[in-house]
Amino acid sequence: MPKPAAPIRPVIVKKIYEAPHSAHHGGAWKVAYADFVTAMMAFFLLMWLLGATTEKQRKALADYFAPTLVASKQDTAGSTGFFGGDSITSVDNYPNRAGQTGTRSMSIPRDATGGPKEATGLGQDKTNFKAVRDKLVRKVNSDKSMKRFAQSLRITETREGMRIDLIDDANFAMFISGTDILTPDALNLLAQVAETLRGLPNGLIIRGHTDAQPVSARLGINNWQLSSARAEATRAHLVRSGISDSQFLRIEGVADREPLFPKNPYDSRNRRMSLTLGWRTVSEGR
């Protein structure tokens, strides 16, 4: 008798619907981790740069990323020398006139000896200039609040006389941006400079300089007006600090036409005030 056929087993199809993955199974953590790794890479790159670069190179990097400038900066360089520069005897980038030799410490006009009468006055002027320079050096060295201005001060002997440049940099600004309003640091520095110039027989020339960055259109002024207004604001504060009004020879604004760094007219250090203590032979000709 044949065996009965085995019963056909039913085929059961089981459908499983998985719940959405929880947050830790998704890809959001990968984005966060990638951001973290990128930040760490940037951090270690910064540490390497700080260890592998000189002070001069770091100053150049800081100038490049200065937030006050729109145009990129090139060919700039920092300095650690007193009153700026690699050393006080290095050749400078000042716009010296023809027939004039220059260093950062002194630009001496050739053929500036003159006759007997003129030479006597010239010798006294040189004595006055040296006294002013030495006094400023002592102030900067002895006063902790003044030491941070050392990189903003440059003293140069030129055809017009002894020029004291008060230069903007990363740590110092003469004026509130786009205005002729002196900053508290500038007020303090000018008061100290005025103390060294007070009572001298030499005339004084004030010249305002800007960089090539245009002034905001909403202010309604240009760099010529701004440099002139800043020169006048500087003169007014020097008078309040004890300089006689009769000592001033000229108050000028030259905008960006006489940059310290001609290769980069947008360099913030082109913004400065120049105070020139004139030769008395120049002063007598006014």
PyMOL commands that set and color helices and strands:
alter all, ss='L'
color gray80, all
select helices_A, chain A and resi 23-25+28-52+55-64+116-142+144-147+150-152+184-197+217-219+223-240+245-247+268-270+280-283
alter helices_A, ss='H'
color red, helices_A
select strands_A, chain A and resi 100-102+107-109+153-157+161-167+204-209+248-253+272-278
alter strands_A, ss='S'
color yellow, strands_A
deselect
rebuild
show_as cartoon
